Amino acid sequence: MKVVIIGASFAGVSAALAIRKKHPEAEVFLMDKQQTIGYLPGGINLYFNETIKPIETARFISEQELVDHGLTLLLNAEVVSIDATQHIINYEKEALESFISFDKLILATGSSQWSQNILGSDSDKVLKYKFLPGVLQAIEQLENSRKVALIGGGQIGAEAADTLLKKGKEVHLFERMDYLLFKYFDEEMIQPVQAEMVARGVVFHFDETVEKITDVDEGLLIETKKSQLVCDSAIFAMNVRPDLGYLDEQVRTHTDGTIFVNEYLETSQVDIFAIGDCIQVPYSLSNESFYIPLVNNAVRSGLVVAQNLVEPTMPFVGSIRTIGTKLVDHYVASTGLTEAEGSFYEQPISVAHVQQKSSLFSGGETISGKIIFEKESHKLLGAQLVSKADILEKINTLALGIQAGQTLEEFYQKDFLYHPYYSNVIDITNQLAFEGLWSEADEN
C-alpha cells in the first residue's frame, strides 16, 4: 500500500507516524512545500522570551527523525493539482514538474495566515510567522520596531502582546469583539488578565475591525471605522484559513472552503482522506461542526485517520476547544462551552464559580474557576481556570470529564492527588463540580 500525505505539519506527521505503526509494510510519502518542517508556530514567543535559541530549534520533530521511522520525504515540493480518479498528484520541485501516484491519499496541508477582508494585509510589514521563513523576517523587523499593532485578540494575539510587552514595545491590539479571548472565556473570567495587560501598557481597540492597511513613510497606517493608527509593523493574529488551491473539484467542500469528511475522515472521493486544518471539526457538545484550527485537533485527527485507511473502524470524536496559555504572569485555561454561548445551547444551563488556594502551605496562589453545566441533568459542558499558579494540566481533567459525559455528581467524586504541601484538601476540579451541585440546591 502506497500512502501519500500532503502536508508535514502536526496532522501530517502524526498520521505518518501512526500509519507506520499500524501498517509497517506500507510505503509512506510525506510531502510539503516548505524545505524545513516541524517548526512550532509559537516558536517566536519562546525565542523572544529567551526559552530557546536559536529560533531554528523551535521544532517538534526533525527530518532525520522522520526518515529514521522509514518515511520518505518530498520537501520543497508544491502540489499543483490532484487527479482523484487516476490517483495522481502533480507537483513542482525546484521549478521542475513531476508527479506521484497513490493508493491512499491524506490531505493535511494545514493553513496559512491571510485575509480577503483587510485591504493591504499582504504587506511585507504585516508579519505572519506560522512558518520558519516568515519567522526569520519577523524577528528582524520586530527588533527594529517601537510600536506594533496586533490584528486579532485570540490566543495568537494575546500571546504576542505578552511577548512584546516584555520586549518593551508599545503594543496596540485590535479586536472586533468587546474583550480578549472571547471564544474561550467569559468576560468576568478574563477581565483580571486584561486589566493587568492594560496596566502594563497594552492599548486595546475593542469593537474595532481593521479594514485597511497602508504602507506609509513612517511604517504602516492601520484603519478602522473608528480610528487610525500609524505603527512600525503589524502582526496578523487572526484565524488561519485552509491552503487548498490544488484541490480536485470532485472533492466536496464546505462553503468556507474546508473539505467535507464523514466521521471516519473520508472525503467524497474513495481512498482520499482529510485531516487537521483542512477540515471542520465536530463539536462534541452539539451536532454541529466548526473550523477550529488547534494543534490538539490536528494531532488527534492524524492518529485516527491511520486507523481508517483500509477499513472505517474509528470515528473521530471531535473537539471541545481545550486551550491554555500564560499571559502577564497568569495561567489561563478553558475547555468546552462558555456561559456566553449558553443561549445557543439546546438545554438550559447553569454556572458556578469557585475561588481557592492552589496549595495549603507552599504560598499557594488563588485559583479562580468557573464550571458550566446542564441545569436539569447536571451534565458537564465547560470550564475555565485563571491563576498565577500553573493550573494548565487541570484543564485536561475537566476536558476528559466533559468528553466522557460526566455529571456534577460523578465528577466531584473522582479521585485526586492530595499532598499537604503541594495541593489543597480538595482539588479545584472536584470543588467546581461540588459547588455547582450546591448552587443548584440553593436555587431550589
Sequence and secondary structure as in RCSB ss.txt:
>XXXX:A:sequence
MKVVIIGASFAGVSAALAIRKKHPEAEVFLMDKQQTIGYLPGGINLYFNETIKPIETARFISEQELVDHGLTLLL
NAEVVSIDATQHIINYEKEALESFISFDKLILATGSSQWSQNILGSDSDKVLKYKFLPGVLQAIEQLENSRKVAL
IGGGQIGAEAADTLLKKGKEVHLFERMDYLLFKYFDEEMIQPVQAEMVARGVVFHFDETVEKITDVDEGLLIETK
KSQLVCDSAIFAMNVRPDLGYLDEQVRTHTDGTIFVNEYLETSQVDIFAIGDCIQVPYSLSNESFYIPLVNNAVR
SGLVVAQNLVEPTMPFVGSIRTIGTKLVDHYVASTGLTEAEGSFYEQPISVAHVQQKSSLFSGGETISGKIIFEK
ESHKLLGAQLVSKADILEKINTLALGIQAGQTLEEFYQKDFLYHPYYSNVIDITNQLAFEGLWSEADEN
>XXXX:A:secstr
 EEEEE  SHHHHHHHHHHHHH TTSEEEEE SSSS  B TTHHHHHHTTSSSSGGG BS  HHHHHHTT EEE 
SEEEEEEETTTTEEEEEETTEEEEEE SEEEE   EE   SSSBTTT TTEE  SSHHHHHHHHHHHHT SEEEE
E  SHHHHHHHHHHHHTT EEEEEESSSSTTTTT  HHHHHHHHHHHHHTT EEEET    EEEEETTEEEEE S
S EEEESEEEE S  EE  TT  TTS B TTS B   TTSB SSTTEEE GGGB EEBTTSS EE    HHHHHH
HHHHHHHTSSS       B   EEEEETTEEEEEEE  SGGGGGSSS EEEEEEEEES SSS   EEEEEEEEET
TT BEEEEEEEESS  HHHHHHHHHHHHTT BHHHHTTS     TTTS SS HHHHHHHHHHHHHHHH 
